[in-house]
Amino acid sequence: MTTESKSLLSGLLNKLGDLGFFIRRNITGLGYAARMFVLVLMRSGSLLKRPRLVSDQVLFVGNYSFVIITVSGLFVGFVLGLQGYYTLTRYGSEQALGLLVALSLTRELGPVITALLFAGRAGTSLTAEIGLMKAGEQLSAMEMMAVDPLQRVIAPRLWAGIISMPILATIFTAVGVLGGYLVGVPLIGVDSGAFWSQMQGGVDLFDDIGNGFIKSIVFGFAVTFIALYQGYEAKPTPEGVSQATTRTVVLSSLAVLALDFLLTAMMFSNN
């Protein structure tokens, strides 16, 4: 075997080794995440005796995202009003603008954009908070005092994220509908009665609003759990915390988009 062939074979073996290490590391990470999820669920029962832990975190997490959710919802509604009107005008259906705006927000844009904004704002804050607590050995100090960090720190924040996401998605959707109304009715001149009546007659409580609500709950769990897991497993160094924060945004965004496709396929396949 020539020297060049040996070099190519050695490079190929190194690449295969790197691929195997990458796969093993990610499978191991999934195992750790599943184990953490089960432990958090097992320790969540005690929160019924101390609901203040969850309510404080709901307020804390909600405040992180309220302003950006509200402003973003308003401008998304503006854009939907403009683009929807120009599209519907081609078919002479501009009176259905309210229905278009409402369905777009309740089914897709409300839960999805809220989840992406939540991941970028509150998710990164949760990861950084837990990562800094680990770097400062606060979690280890809790264990030394016989306080379970999963029960006292992780579980309240997980349930706070699950509760906060539907509330924020509802605010986003409501403000977005208002934005579509402001552009469609006062600015463009769509009839106000047609705007609201088309919306009222075409939006179904269970098929549209209910499915969007379910999506927001699933997204809230996915984003919050990813953020908390990345912070809990972050290396206790400034570089480790910053890398965990970056991974939170990337993984949460991918998870939201993938789950949105799966949930949409299941929910609306029979419609």
Secondary structure, 3 states (H helix, E strand, C coil): CCHHHHHHHHHHHHHHHHHHHHHHHHHHHHHHHHHHHHHHHHCHHHHHCCHHHHHHHHHHHHHHHHHHHHHHHHHHHHHHHHHHHHHHHCCCCHHHHHHHHHHHHHHHHHHHHHHHHHHHHHHHHHHHHHHHHHHCCHHHHHHHCCCCHHHHHHHHHHHHHHHHHHHHHHHHHHHHHHHHHHHHHHHHCCCHHHHHHHHHHHCCHHHHHHHHHHHHHHHHHHHHHHHHHHHHCCCCCHHHHHHHHHHHHHHHHHHHHHHHHHHHHHHCCCC
